[in-house]
Amino acid sequence: MTDLTKLTIAEARDLLKKGDITSRELTEVHIASVDAADALNAYIAKTPELALEQADKADAKIKAGEQKGMTGIPVGIKDLFATKGVHTQACSHILDGFKPEYESTVTQNLWDDGAVMLGKLNMDEFAMGSSNETSFYGPVKNPWRRGDTDTVPGGSSGGSVSSVAGFAAMGATASDTGGSIRQPASFTGTFGFKPTYGRCSRYGMVAFASSLDQAGTITRTVRDGAIMMESISGFDVKDSTSVDMPVPNFEAALTGDIRGKKIGIPQEYHLAGMPAEIEALWQQGIEWMKAAGAEIVDINLPHTKYALPTYYIVAPAEASSNLARYDGVRYGLRDVPQNGGLVDMYEATRAAGFGDEVKRRIMIGTYVLSAGYYDAYYLKAQKVRQLIADDFKRAFEKVDAILTPTAPSAAFAFGEKSDDPIAMYLNDVFTVPASLAGLPGSSVPVGLDANGLPLGLQILGKPWDEETVFKVSGVMEEAANFTAKPAEWWR
Amino acid sequence: MSNIDKATVAKIARLARIKIEDDKLEPLAGELNNILGWVEQLDEVNTDDIQPMSSVVNAKLRWRQDEVSDGDKQESVLKNAPNAEYGFFAVPKVIE
């Protein structure tokens, strides 16, 4: 019997349709695989009973001829999506015990299509991190190791990528604020997809930086990403920034034909000090695109170097405002010092509940929004952000998609960068610009470095043109033929 | 431009309602100065006549009827409260 955890979503969908397997069988195998992967620390809450209940419902749906792309497919859910009655804490201590009374729209869309929830996935606290080392529930391990050394899975969607790369979920929801889908996908040899800002509803997503946050997916193939993205996308009256546009059939975009498409290569992404093998892989990607009939066009995105500093004003500013709600009154942790009053309770609760990185960002955000500094920092950053978006707008007058490396390095070891916030922030140097501009993008696994660790290439598209990103990603995937798998040391 | 000292960190912490112990103020001042010093490279960029971005998608906010669409959920709203009494969130005494 084939190992059902190794199937892609598309393969499982076809077997379910033919009646060769049931969702219950598929789900049971995955529940066992989730338990066997405890060493990865990808799941921080498991929901096997719920999963089996959903699987039986899915099997009934399939029997009734009502199968959709995600029907009966077992997935993991990042801990920042509200799931009714189930652990939802964005992996922060301050949300201790929080079980929402409502469901996020992204997860509701999945359940409406008949998908199956295996559990909630680990992440950096409030999605603030690039290595999954800031979670209150401890770091996630990358299934891929550097020799005998454990490596980080990237972040913030560390549990999402680790569970999918480790065959403990067929797909996972994730979220991107500055690269939290694409960078960890690159670190784990998975396919990460972030849609245009406004494509998915943010209702029920724990807010970090509202003008940047956007849901997306982690899967093992491009086709699986197209299937899952179509399920979670769509207009929602409950999110005023969700945009009322029809969701295309993303899978239909995978024609394999990119002849005549213009692919832009931004010269500013040739970073000094970047490993030669990443440059080489990027060049290889360019050759693959040419061989498939695309036209390569050099482009300039002159404000690229200012994207990270812009991000580290805008995102903390919005975070300091969003995270003001955690005050010990309505949910989660409460810490009242002896004889303390209301303000003492706020201060003690927030001191005990937030981790160091979250505190650091709230402090930065509070400072840049405070009287006398707002214009110099926040307003300045929003102006530079406009220039960054204008760079992309001009580039997309000449090209259909942009090709870059996803991250400036492969996965690193634990503790290697956690002492230096700025060194950690530099991980997102290639992903942050597109986040600031709200563009759709993906990371496609294309090869291994000298240490045997996966590397990805990033593909960016025009607003609302996810289809071209999928199309180009599909061609890249086929050309790269990335079939390497991590040794299953965790089982 | 930025030169955050201990007193400024204490003030920011107060504004952010996060209790920071005295011995942590100095190291935090160093960290914040590092980060702010790094972001100040934005000063090189000429932003005269540039409008600050207010929204990444050029979508107008939708109009809707001003009517109640949801509610009557006192129990749900209070369900996760650390302390709720008589249908209210309960907090330490504010008025002496």
HADDOCK unambig.tbl for C-alpha pairs under 7 A between the chains (distance, minus, plus):
assign (segid A and resid 98 and name CA) (segid B and resid 80 and name CA) 6.19 0.50 0.50
assign (segid A and resid 101 and name CA) (segid B and resid 76 and name CA) 6.12 0.50 0.50
assign (segid A and resid 240 and name CA) (segid B and resid 61 and name CA) 6.79 0.50 0.50
assign (segid A and resid 306 and name CA) (segid B and resid 42 and name CA) 6.47 0.50 0.50
assign (segid A and resid 309 and name CA) (segid B and resid 38 and name CA) 6.97 0.50 0.50
assign (segid A and resid 309 and name CA) (segid B and resid 39 and name CA) 4.46 0.50 0.50
assign (segid A and resid 329 and name CA) (segid B and resid 81 and name CA) 6.52 0.50 0.50
assign (segid A and resid 329 and name CA) (segid B and resid 82 and name CA) 6.76 0.50 0.50
assign (segid A and resid 329 and name CA) (segid B and resid 89 and name CA) 6.65 0.50 0.50
assign (segid A and resid 329 and name CA) (segid B and resid 91 and name CA) 6.74 0.50 0.50
assign (segid A and resid 330 and name CA) (segid B and resid 80 and name CA) 6.64 0.50 0.50
assign (segid A and resid 330 and name CA) (segid B and resid 81 and name CA) 4.56 0.50 0.50
assign (segid A and resid 330 and name CA) (segid B and resid 82 and name CA) 6.78 0.50 0.50
assign (segid A and resid 330 and name CA) (segid B and resid 89 and name CA) 6.71 0.50 0.50
assign (segid A and resid 331 and name CA) (segid B and resid 80 and name CA) 4.89 0.50 0.50
assign (segid A and resid 331 and name CA) (segid B and resid 81 and name CA) 4.58 0.50 0.50
assign (segid A and resid 331 and name CA) (segid B and resid 82 and name CA) 6.04 0.50 0.50
assign (segid A and resid 332 and name CA) (segid B and resid 80 and name CA) 6.96 0.50 0.50
assign (segid A and resid 332 and name CA) (segid B and resid 82 and name CA) 6.67 0.50 0.50
assign (segid A and resid 334 and name CA) (segid B and resid 82 and name CA) 6.54 0.50 0.50
assign (segid A and resid 341 and name CA) (segid B and resid 92 and name CA) 5.60 0.50 0.50
assign (segid A and resid 341 and name CA) (segid B and resid 93 and name CA) 6.31 0.50 0.50
assign (segid A and resid 341 and name CA) (segid B and resid 94 and name CA) 6.33 0.50 0.50
assign (segid A and resid 342 and name CA) (segid B and resid 91 and name CA) 6.73 0.50 0.50
assign (segid A and resid 342 and name CA) (segid B and resid 92 and name CA) 5.52 0.50 0.50
assign (segid A and resid 342 and name CA) (segid B and resid 93 and name CA) 6.98 0.50 0.50
assign (segid A and resid 342 and name CA) (segid B and resid 94 and name CA) 6.17 0.50 0.50
assign (segid A and resid 346 and name CA) (segid B and resid 17 and name CA) 6.17 0.50 0.50
assign (segid A and resid 347 and name CA) (segid B and resid 17 and name CA) 4.74 0.50 0.50
assign (segid A and resid 347 and name CA) (segid B and resid 18 and name CA) 4.45 0.50 0.50
assign (segid A and resid 347 and name CA) (segid B and resid 19 and name CA) 4.79 0.50 0.50
assign (segid A and resid 348 and name CA) (segid B and resid 18 and name CA) 6.82 0.50 0.50
assign (segid A and resid 348 and name CA) (segid B and resid 19 and name CA) 5.80 0.50 0.50
assign (segid A and resid 350 and name CA) (segid B and resid 18 and name CA) 5.39 0.50 0.50
assign (segid A and resid 351 and name CA) (segid B and resid 18 and name CA) 5.18 0.50 0.50
assign (segid A and resid 351 and name CA) (segid B and resid 19 and name CA) 5.33 0.50 0.50
assign (segid A and resid 363 and name CA) (segid B and resid 12 and name CA) 6.33 0.50 0.50
assign (segid A and resid 363 and name CA) (segid B and resid 13 and name CA) 6.66 0.50 0.50
assign (segid A and resid 363 and name CA) (segid B and resid 16 and name CA) 6.66 0.50 0.50
assign (segid A and resid 364 and name CA) (segid B and resid 32 and name CA) 6.85 0.50 0.50
assign (segid A and resid 366 and name CA) (segid B and resid 12 and name CA) 6.56 0.50 0.50
assign (segid A and resid 366 and name CA) (segid B and resid 16 and name CA) 6.31 0.50 0.50
assign (segid A and resid 367 and name CA) (segid B and resid 12 and name CA) 6.20 0.50 0.50
assign (segid A and resid 379 and name CA) (segid B and resid 52 and name CA) 6.32 0.50 0.50
assign (segid A and resid 382 and name CA) (segid B and resid 52 and name CA) 4.68 0.50 0.50
assign (segid A and resid 382 and name CA) (segid B and resid 53 and name CA) 5.16 0.50 0.50
assign (segid A and resid 383 and name CA) (segid B and resid 47 and name CA) 6.36 0.50 0.50
assign (segid A and resid 383 and name CA) (segid B and resid 50 and name CA) 5.94 0.50 0.50
assign (segid A and resid 383 and name CA) (segid B and resid 51 and name CA) 5.93 0.50 0.50
assign (segid A and resid 383 and name CA) (segid B and resid 52 and name CA) 4.02 0.50 0.50
assign (segid A and resid 383 and name CA) (segid B and resid 53 and name CA) 6.00 0.50 0.50
assign (segid A and resid 384 and name CA) (segid B and resid 47 and name CA) 6.89 0.50 0.50
assign (segid A and resid 385 and name CA) (segid B and resid 53 and name CA) 6.51 0.50 0.50
assign (segid A and resid 386 and name CA) (segid B and resid 52 and name CA) 6.34 0.50 0.50
assign (segid A and resid 386 and name CA) (segid B and resid 53 and name CA) 5.17 0.50 0.50
assign (segid A and resid 437 and name CA) (segid B and resid 56 and name CA) 6.03 0.50 0.50
assign (segid A and resid 438 and name CA) (segid B and resid 56 and name CA) 5.68 0.50 0.50
